[in-house]
Amino acid sequence: HGTMEFHRWVSNIFLVSSLPTYTITRFVIVAPFGRHVPTSSSPNGINYRWWYGPTLPAHFSWFLFECPNLLWSIYCYFQCYDADILFLNLFDDESASQYSNENENIGAIFVQRKDSISISKNLVLLLLFTLHYFNRAVIYPLRMNSNSHEVPLIVIISAMTVTTVNGYLQCFYLCKGVSLGELTVEVGLDGYTRSNRSTASGKSWGGNLLSWLGIVTFFTGMGINLHSDGVLRKLRRYGPSMKPTTQLKNYGNSFGAALIDSNGGNFTTSKPYYIPHSPFFRYVSCPNFAGEILEWFGFAMASEFSYPSVAFLVYTAANLIPRGVAHLEWYLRKFDNYPKERRWAVIPFVV
């Protein structure tokens, strides 16, 4: 009971911290990350501040500030879980067949009834969480370009703090907090299956549908995020091979666009930037951020809007929307030919 009270207290702090996070990064200071890291040659007169600390390679930095979520999911799955929450325990259900690990204390992973197969929602959500952060902590850094901006230490420390707290909130809740019931794949539509499932899981058919919609939304957001990241990565990788004077006006080309330097210097000493183009970039400047927000909205929906997942969704939006607005404003300052229809930073018709 005391542990859950502490978890709730941390969730409250995490949710409330969304407001200062949004306010500071939107109106006070642009997060010194990527193209927004100031240098001594910045034309706007903003110099690198001492409290940003030293910078570290982007690949290593990304691993550092994304891996706490991954470590929490591994730790909670193997060491800190309640078998009745993370797995299914329906040995008293004569209509069900269980598929479990060899360790009887773990319980059933899958449960098969007459016309349906069920799995714990908690386990499915933990797998989705782990999948996302395996990509962010391992695959994404390995695929980054070698010329990616180094990351200031203050950003690394801030990000690691957030991911450490969030990893605890999500993984502890899913593994030891509250059972969300079963997620069911229904083979038949007979009344027996539906009533049996509701009795065993304690959740309604509507909750099961909401969770499936959430999973679909999660993977839709992940697809948008991965595609948009891929477009940006290819621009950075193949763009510098083009001549600096080249300007491509074919906006249907995912890789071609006008060049410009991030700090206003010459191309021999600075990193060139390009206008990205793909269907997801048509109306928003940062569809990668939009995709990630959609991911965590789907995650919250799949958990039937559990408090920790909603806190994480709100904090994600509070963190990414100011960054997206800063990106849009940067593009408008740097590019005379920036697409006029691309009026929104992250969410079409909203912001």
N, C-alpha and C positions, 0 to 999 in steps of 0.2 A: 504493500500500500504506500509506504514511504517512498519507494523507488518510483512509482508512477506519479506521485505528487511532484517529485523532483523533475521528472520528464515533462510534466505539464508546465512547470515553472520555466524550464528552459525553452519550451515551445512558445510560451508567452513572450519571453525576452526576444526570441528569434523573430517572431511576428512583429513586435513593436519596433525592432531595429530596422525594419523595412522603411519606415518614414524618414529617419535621419539619413539612411543610406541613399534614398532617392533625392532628398533635399540637397545634400552636400554634393553628390556627383552630378546633379542637374544644374544647380544654381551657384555653387561655390567654386568647385574645382573639377576639371575634367580628369577622370582617372588616368594616371600616367601609364598607359598601356598601349603597346603597338605603335601606331602612327602618332599617337598623342603624347609620346614621351618627348619632352622638350630637350633641345640641345642648345649649345652655345651659339649656334647659327640660326636659331628660330627667328623668323621675321617679325613675330608678334611681340618680341622682347621678353618672353617667358623663358627663363633659364632653368636648368636642372637644379633642383633644390637639394640641399645636403641631406635632409631627412628622408629622401627617397632611398638612400642607401646605395650600395654597389649594385650593379646589374649582373644577372646570371643568364646563361644561354637559354633560349626559348624552349628547346626540347626538354631540358632538365627542369626548368621552371614549371612547365605544364604538368610534368609528372609529379612534382612536389605538391602543387596545390590541388590536384585532382585525386591523388591516391588515398587520402584519408577516408573518403567515401567508400572506396574499394576495400580498404583494410577493415572498416567497420562491418561491411557485409560479410566478409570472410570470417571475421571473429564471431559475429553473432550467429552465423549459420552453424559453426562447428563447436562453439564454446558457450554461448549465452542465448539459449532458446528454451522455450516451453514446447514440448512435443505436442501437447493438446492445442497449441495455437498455430505453430508453423506447419504441422502435418495434420492428417485426418485420423481420427481414432473412432472407428465405427465397428468395432469387433462384436458389438451386441446387435448389429443390424444383420439379420439372417439373409436379407436379400442382396447384400453387398459382398463383393470380392475385393480384397485389398492387395495392392502391389506395393511392397515396402522394401526397405533395405534389410540386410541381414540382422542388424541390431534391432531387436524388438522394441527397445525403448524409444526409437525414433518415430514409430508409427507408420501409417500408410501414406504413401506419396500419391497414389491414384486409387480411387474407389470406383468399381464398376457395379452398376445396378442393372436392372432389367433392360432399360433402353437409354442409359446415360453413363457417362464417365465423369467423375468429379476430381478436382484437385483443390488444395487449400488456396484461397485468394492470397493469403499472406505469403505463401511460397512463390506464387506467380509474380506478385509485386516485388518481392525481394530479387527475383531473377531479372525483372525488367530494370530495376535500379542498378544491379550489378552489371548488366549488359551495357547500359549507358556509360557507366564509369570505367568499365574495362576499355571501351572505345576512347574515352576522354583521357584516361591516365596512361594507356599503353599504346594503342593503335594510332591515335591522333598525333602524339609527339613524334612517333617514328616516321610519320608521313609528312611532317612539317619540312618546309624548305630550309636549306642551310643558311639563307640570308635573312631569316626572320629576326625581328627586333629582339634584342635582349630585354629582360624583364627586371625592373627595379625591385630591390629586396622588400620594400614596403608593400608592394602589390602581392608578392609571394606570401608574406606573413599574413596579410589580411585575408587572402583567398584560403590559405590553409586553416585559418581560424574558422571561417565560414563552413568549409567542407568537413572539418572535424566535428563541429556542432551539428551540422545537418546529417552527417553520417550516423551519429549517435541517435538523433531524433527518429529518422526513418527506419533504421535497421533494428533498433531496440523495440520500437513500436510493433514492427512486423514479426519479430521473432519472440518477443516476451511480453508484449503489451496487451493487445486486444485481438481476439479472433474475429476475422471478417467473414467467416463462413466458407462456403464452397463456391468454386467456379465450375459450372457444369456445361459439358457438351452433350446436347440432347440428340439421341439417334431417332427416337420415336416421339410422338406427341400425345401418347395416351395419358389418361388421368392418373394412372398409377405412378408413373415416373415423376410427374410434377408434384403430386402430393407427398411422395416419399422423399424427394429432394428437400422440400421446404421443411418437413419435419426433422430431417437429419441435420440440416445445416443451420436451422433457425433463421434463415434469410429468405426473403420473398423472391418470386420469379422476377419482379421488377428490379430488385437489387442485382440479380444475376445479369439481366439485360444491361443495366447501367455499367456494370463492370466490363462487359464485353465491348460496349461502346467506348469506354475509357481506354481499353487496350488498343482498339483500332485507331483512336485519336492519338495515342502515344506513338504508335509506329508511323502514323502520318506525319506527325511533327518531327520524328527522328529522320524520316526520309527527306523532308524539306531541309533540315539542318545539315545532313550529310551531303546532299546535292549542292547546297549553297557553299558549304565549306570547300567542296571539291572545285567549284568554279573559281573561288578566290585563290585556292592553292595553285591551280593551273595558271592563273594570271600571273602570280608572283614567280612561278617557276619558268614559264616560257616567255613572259612579256619582256624581260630584260634583254632577250636575244634580238628584239626588234630595234630599229634605229630610233633614237630619241625624237627625231623630227616627224616620225610617222604618226598620222592620225587616221584611224579607221572609223568610218561613219556607218558601218554596217551594224546596226544595233541588234540584229538577229544572231550575231556571232558571239558565242559565249566567251571567247578569249580576246577579241579585238576591241580596242578602245583607245581614246586619246591618252597620251602619257603626261605625267606631271610628277615633279619631285615633292616629297612629303614636307620638306622644310623650306622650299623655295630656293635651294642652292643649285649647283650644277649637277648634271647627271654622272659626272665622273667620280663624285664623292658621296652621292646620296642615293637613296633607294627610289626608283621610279614607281609610280602608282598608275593604275588604270581604272576605267569605269567598267565594272562588271556587268554582264548582260546574260540573262537567261529568263525563262518564264517567271520564276519566282522573284526576280529583281525588277520586274516591270513596273510595279507600283510602290515598292518599298526599298529602302537602301540596305536594310539588314535582314533579309529573310532567314539568315542563319539564326539570328536572335529570335525571330518570330517562331521558327520551328522549335527552338528549345522551350520557349514559353508554352507552345501548344503541347509539347511532350509532357510537361509537368502538369498541365491542365488535364490531360488524359490520365496521367498517373493518379491525380487527386480524384477524378471521376471514377476510376476503377476501384479506388479504396472507399467509394461512397462518401467522398469528401471528408476523410478523417482529418482531425485537427493538425497533426504534424505535416501532412501532405499539403494542406491549404496554406500553412505558414510558409512552407518551402516555395509554393507557387507564387505567393505574394512577394516574397523576398527576391525570387528570380526575376520577376517583372520589375521590381524596384531597382535591381542592379543592372539589368540589360537595357531597359528603355532609355535611361540617360545616356548610356554608351551609344545606343543607336541614334539618338538625337544629335550627339556630338559628331558621329560619323556623317550624318546627313549635312550638318552645317559645314563640316570640313570639305565635303565634296562640292558644295555650292560655292565655297570660297575659292577652291582650287581649279574648278573646271567651268569654263564658259559654256561648254556644250553639254552640260549635265542634262539628262532627259527631263523635260518639263512635267511629264506625267508622273514622274517618281517623286511625289510630294510628301510621302509618308516615311517615317524613319523605321518603324517596326511593324505596327499593326495598321492595315489599310483602313482609312476613314476614321482613325482614332488618334494615332500619334505617330 
